[in-house]
Structure formats: C-alpha cells, structure tokens
Amino acid sequence: QVYRVHWLRAKALWDRWREEMLLVTFEMDWTCKFFLWKTTIWGEHMQESLEKRLPGHGCYAGRQSHMYSLLAQDAQAAFQDLQNVLIEAGDE
C-alpha cells in the first residue's frame, strides 16, 4: 500500500513537471512572437508619423521599434539554449 501511494505521488510530480515544461516552451515562443509583433507595430507607427511629417513622433516610434527588436533578439538567444536543455530533458 505504501509503495502505491509513493508511486502515485511520484507520477503526479512527474506529470506536473512535464506540463510545466510544455507551458514554459510555449511561453518562450509567445514572448518572442510578442516582441516581434511590437517591433512591427512600432515600425508602422514610425512610417505613418514620417508620412505625416511628424519627425519627433517618428523618432520615438523608431526607437520603440528598435528596442522591441533588440528584446526579441535577446529573448531568442536566451531561449535557444534553454530550449535545447528542455529537449534533452524531455528525451530522458
């Protein structure tokens, strides 16, 4: 009886760990996609501002676009190593 309870607890822990691994993988992907989406949105704002001859607004939008682009690059680089670790851990 004790072994069954221990096995059930261990299985529940394993299942939670695998679910968390899956969620973290999705969240890493969503984070990168969000940053890329914001890069695009701010780039469009920059173009609109420059077409309307609003250089200050265009400059601000350009900086925001560049900032989100850098965040996307940093996130992709950081998550790439972590995804490799998660893939290796999932194979075990």
Long-range contacts (C-beta under 8 A, 24 or more apart in sequence): 18-90, 21-86, 21-89, 21-90, 24-86, 25-83, 25-86, 28-75, 28-79, 28-82, 28-83, 31-75, 31-79, 32-72, 32-75, 32-76, 32-79, 35-68, 35-69, 35-71, 35-72, 35-75, 36-68, 36-72, 38-64, 38-65, 38-68, 39-65, 39-68, 39-69, 39-72, 42-68
